[in-house]
Amino acid sequence: MIADEPTLARLMAASQQGDKQAYTVLLTEVQLWLERYFRRRCAPAMLDDLVQEVMLAVHRKRASWDASRPFLPWLAAIARYRWVDHLRKVYRTEEDALEDHDAAEDSGEDALLARLSLERMFVQIPSKQSEAIELVKIEGLSIAEAAERSGQSESAVKVNIHRGLKKLAALVEKAE
């Protein structure tokens, strides 16, 4: 059984005070929580590595936990950051493994279909967001250039890109 928030917070507070037994129990409970957290997010072969990475991070960062704040959101943030780092590493490795003969050949038809699919998704988000994404992520303009061309401030362009990509990701997830 995985401990609840107040129990985990008490164990962490005791651990910060040097209670080794509380720290051992905390790490056991954290391991169980992390296994459950990652089981839905990664391949089974990667589960143990991710759990161990997060447990090491918890060990290194345990002094940064503030006892006046909840423990589980702190733990979940560390787990999420490690998971994202893991995904970046996996995707980078897979990209590096591709060689020229593995690359897909350019097809005008594929590009057209991708563009049509993108256009269908763009109509479902606000126009300022789709414009910012189009200028920066597709055309490759800098934030400053996109701001100048669109008439938005640089911070508005950044916010619109962030919010637009988040909405597009939700649309793609919903479609699957």
N, C-alpha and C positions, 0 to 999 in steps of 0.2 A: 504494500500500500504506500502510495506516495504521500508524504506529509503535506499538510496545508500551509498556507501563507504564514499565519502567526507562528507555527512551529518552526518553519524554516527561518523566519526572521529571528526568533529566539536562539536557534542554533548558531546562526551567523554572528549574532551579537556576542554569544558566549565564546565562539571561535576567535573573534577579534580580541577578546580579553585573555586569550591564551589557553582556553579549555580544549585540550587535545581530544578528549572523548567526544565532545560536542562536534568538533571539526570532523572527526571520523564519521559520525552519524550524518552530519550535513553532507559530506561528499558522497556517501552512499545514496542518500535521498536525491541529491542533485543528479547523480548518474542515472537513477531510475527516471527522473523527470526528463532528462536530456534524451534518453533512449526513446521515450514516448514522443517527444517533440520532433526528433529527427526521423523517426520511422516513417512518417508521412511525407518527408521532404527529400529523402535521398535514397540512393540504391543501398540495399542491405550490405554490400561489400564496403561501403564508405561509412557506415553507421559508427563502428567502433572508433575509427580515426577522428571523426567529428566530435564524438563525445569526449574523447581524450583531449583534443585540442581545446575544447571549451572548459573542461575541468582544469587544465593548466592555466587558462586565462583567468578563471575564477580564483585559482590559487594566487596568481600574480597580482590580481586586482582587488583582492579581498579587503584591503585597507581602504579602497575608494568607496565601498558601500556605506551609505549613510543610514544609520539605525532609525532615523525618523521617517524614512521612506520604505515602501514595500520592497520585499526581496525578489519576488518572482518577476516583476517587470525588469529589474536590474539583470537578473539571470537571462531572461528572454532576449534582452538587447544584446548581451554578449553572444548568446547562441546565434542570433540572427546575423550579427556581423561576421562571425566565423563561418556561417553557412554561405553568406554572400562571397566572402573571400575564397572559400572552397570552390564555389561555382565559377568564379573568375579564373581560378587556377586550372580547373578542368577544361573550360572552354579555350583558354589560351593554349593548353597542351594539345587539345584536339586541332586547333587551327595550325599550330606549328607542325603537326604530324601530316597535314595535307601537303601533297606535292602537286606539281602542275598537272600531272596526268589524272589526279583525283578531282581536279576542279571541274565544275560543270561548264559546259560550253555555253557561251552567250547565245541566247535565243531571243529574238525580237518578240516572239509570241509570249514567252515567259515574262518578259519585262512588261509587256502590255497588260497581261493578266494581273500581275502584281500591282501595277499602277491603278487598274480599275478597282481592285480589291481595296487598295488604300483610299481611293477616292470615296468608295462606299462607306468606309469607316469615318473619314473626315467629315462627312455630312452629319454624323451623329455627335460631334463635339462642337463647341463654340468656334466661330470662324477665326477669332484672334488666336486661339490655341492651334488650330490647324495651320494657320498662316505662319506662326512662329516655328512650328515643327518643320513645315515645308522649307522655310528659308534656311534654318540652321542645320537640321538633320539630313535633309535631302539635297538641297542646293550647296550646302557646305559653307554658308556665310558665317562670319563671326557674329557674336551677340551684338556687338556695336553696329555692324553692317545691317543686320536684321532689324535692329531698333530704328536705324535711320530709314530703311526702306519701308518699314511697316508703320512708322509714326508712333510706335510704342516706346516707352522708356526701356532701358536695358534690363532693369529689374523686372518689368512687366513681361518682357520677352522670356526671361528665365523662368518666371512663375508660370507663364502660359505653356512653355515647353514641358515643365514638370507636371503640371495638372493634366495637360493634354495626353502625355505619354501614359500617365496613370489611368486615365479614362480609356485610352486605346487598349491598354493591357487588360483592363476589366472587360472590355467588349470581346476581346479575343478569348479570354478565359470563359466568358459566358457562352460563346459560340461553340466551344469544345464541349 
